[in-house]
Amino acid sequence: MSTETIRSRDNALVKQLRRLGQDGAAGRELGLVWLEGEHLCRALLARGHLPALLLRAESAPHWDHAWALPPSVRRVALADSLLASVSSLGSSAPVGFLWPLPAAVAPEPGRPTVLLDRLQDPGNVGSILRSAAAFGFEQVLALKGTAALWAPKVLRAGMGAHFALRLVEAATLADLPALQLPLLATSSHQGQWLHQAALPWPCAWLLGHEGQGLSPELLAAASQHLRIAQPGGEESLNVAAAAAICLHASAVQRGA
């Protein structure tokens, strides 16, 4: 198993990595995901996937053998200064994978689902994906206007949840009937109290834009509107925090 060493800033792979680290839409265009750091790499392997390429710092040769990857996985050592230049982290990680981006898929009926309506903040999106995977949801639909699900900041916030979920990007309102699920809408001012409500399973939770909330069309489509008790008196919760509370409530009732 040979390892290729790259020390030129003009190398095509270096340019590709720089795009993947800086442009949230580059992954879909190039058909690749840049998984930076040991945690994301381990999460990918734990779900039974293999990378197309292992990339490591030139000063960290032990990564060539750390995971016993098959010979088909290309191995590249990048000069440490180059690795730092393509990193999207504050301090570059010594190892990463390039993985072929999964093909676009359609929503699958009957799968417990989370739908994201125009969420802008990549950290919120990644956190919601992490909660979805943790609480037994299997599918996430992102409507147009939502941060790219495979963007670097979303990947980091998701902490490996991407590899446990069926991710549907560029979904539309026309996809809702195909889910064949009751639709639950979060609201700060109407509907049942979450802690008092009977929640169906499986279901689809609808989560809206950080400032505007759910669109009128989604609110109208929901079969149930729910709000979270906030005895401290705050006007509303961050959407990622609200999502974790709602998805956990579904998981608890399912378990009971």
N, C-alpha and C positions, 0 to 999 in steps of 0.2 A: 504494500500500500504506500504509494509515493505521495508526498506532499509538495504542492506547488507553492513557491514563495513569490510574493508580489511586493515590489517596493516603489512602483511608479504611480504617481497621482493620476496619470493619463490612462491607466489601464481601464478597459471597458467594464470589468467587474466592479472596480472602485467607483466609477461613475454611476453604475447601476445601484450600488449600495447607498450612495449619497442621495440619490433620488428617492429610494425606498424609505430612508430615514427622515426625509424632510417633507415629502409630498404625500398626503394621506390618500390621494387618488392613484398614485403610481403603482400600487400593488395590483389593482385590477387591470391596469393598462399593460403591465409587464407580466402578469400572471404569476407573481411571486410574493411571498411573505418573508420579511426579514425579522427573524426571531432573535433578539439580542439579549444575551445573558443566560446563565445556567438554569434559572427557574423555568423560563419559557421553553428552553430546550428539553428539560426533563419532563415537562408537562406534555409536550408533543410525543415523546417516546412512550410515556405512560399510557397514552391512548392508542398505542399500536401503530403510530405513523413513523415514517423514516424521512429524514431531510434529503434534499438533492445535493446539498453541499454543507460541509462543516467548515466554518471559518474561525480561525483563532489568531491571537496575537503571536507574532514571531517569537516572543520571549516566553511563550507558554506551550512548549511542545507536548506536555503530558496529555493535552486534550485530544491528540490524535488517537489515543488508545482508551480514553476514559470510559467510553460507552460501548466499546466493541462493535462499532458500526461495520456493516459489510463493505467489501471492497468497492461496490457500486457507488458508494457515497464519495463524491469528490472532496478532497481535502486541500484547503488553501491556508497558508500562513501569510498574514498581512503585517507589514512593518508596523510597529506599535504606534508611531506617529500617524500613519495612514488610518489605522483603526480608530484612533481618537477623532480624526477628521470626519469620518463617516458616521460616528456614533450619534444617536439622538438622546443619549443619556448625559447627565451632568458629568459623570465619570465613566469612561467607556468600560464595557465588560470585556474580559479576555476571550470570550467565546460566543459564537452565535451560529444559527442555522439559516440557510435559505430553503424554503419549502414551497412547492408548487401550490398556488392558491386554489382552493376547491372550486370546482365549476359552479356557476350560478344554479340555484335550485328553486323550485316552486314551493309554496306552502303545502304542508302535508296535513290532511284532515285528521282531527282527533288528537293531535299532539298538544299537551299543555304548552301554552304559548304566551309570550310577552310581545306586545306590539309597541313600537317606539314612534311617536308622532313628532317629527321635526326637532328632536333633541339636538342641541348644538354643542354641548360641552363633551369632549372626548372622555374626560374623566368620569362624568356621569354615565355615559354609555357603557364604558368598560366595567364600572362598578355594578351596573344593572345586570350585565351579562354574568358577572361573577355570582350575584345573588340568584339569578335564574338557575344556573347550574347547581348551586348549593341546595336549593329548595325544590328540586325535582322537576323543573320546567325543561322542556326538551327543544324548544324552537323559539327563535326570536325573529320577528319581522321588523324591518326598518323602513318606514315610509320615506319618500323623497323629501330631502331637506334635513334628514338625520345625519349626523357625523358618520363618515365611512367606517363600517364595522371593523375593517382590517387595518385601519390607520395605526401608526406606531403608538400614539398616546392611548388609544383604545385598547390595543394589545397589552400594554403595560398595566393599565388599570384592571383589565380582565384577568390577569394572573394565571392564564392557561384555560380559562373557562371556554374560550372559543372552540377548543378541540372536543368539548363535550356537547356542543349545541349544533342544531341545524339552523344556519343563519341565512336569512332571505333578505337581500338588499333590494332597494328600489321597488318595494311592495306598494300596492295601491289599495284604495278603498274597495275596489272590485274584488280583491282577494279575500275579503272578510267572509262572505258566505261559504267559501270553500273550506274554511276552518271547521265548520260544523260544530262550533263551540259556543257556550254562553259567553258574552262579552261583558267584562267588569270594568267600570270606569272609576278612576280616582277623582275626587272633587274635594275642595276645601270648604264648600258652602252648601252642599245639598246631598241628599241620600241618607242611607242607613249608616249608623256607626259601625265601623269595621268589627269591633270587638263583640257586637251583638248580632251580627249578620250570619246567616247560614250560607256558606260559600260552596258553589258547585265544583265538582272535579270530574274530568278535566275542564279547564276553562282557559280563557284568554284575557289577560290583564292589559288594559290600554293605558299608556303613560304618555303624558303630553309635554309640549315645549316648556322650557324652564320659566319663561315669563308669561306666555299666553295660555298655557294649559292645552287641553285637548281641543281639537277643532269642533265646531258645532255639528258637523256631520258624524264624527265619532261619538260625541255625547248622545246624539239622537239614536245611534245604532246600538248603544249599550243596553243590555237587559237588566243591569243592576248598577246603581251609583252608590259609592261608598266613600266615607270620610273618616279620617283618623282623629281620635280624641287627642286634644292638645291642652291639657289643663294648665300648662304654663302660660298660655295666652298668645303664643306666636301666631302670626297670620297664616303661615303655611310652612311646609317642610321642603327642603331640598328634594328634587325628584328622585335622586338615587336613594336617599334615606326613606322616602315614602315607599318606593318600590320594595326595598328590603322588608319593611314592615308588612306590606300587603302580601308579598310572596311567602313570607314566613307564616302569615295567618292561614293561607291556603294549605301550606305543608302541614301545619299543626292539625287543622280540621281533617285533612286527608288521613293523617296518622291515627287520629282518634276514631 
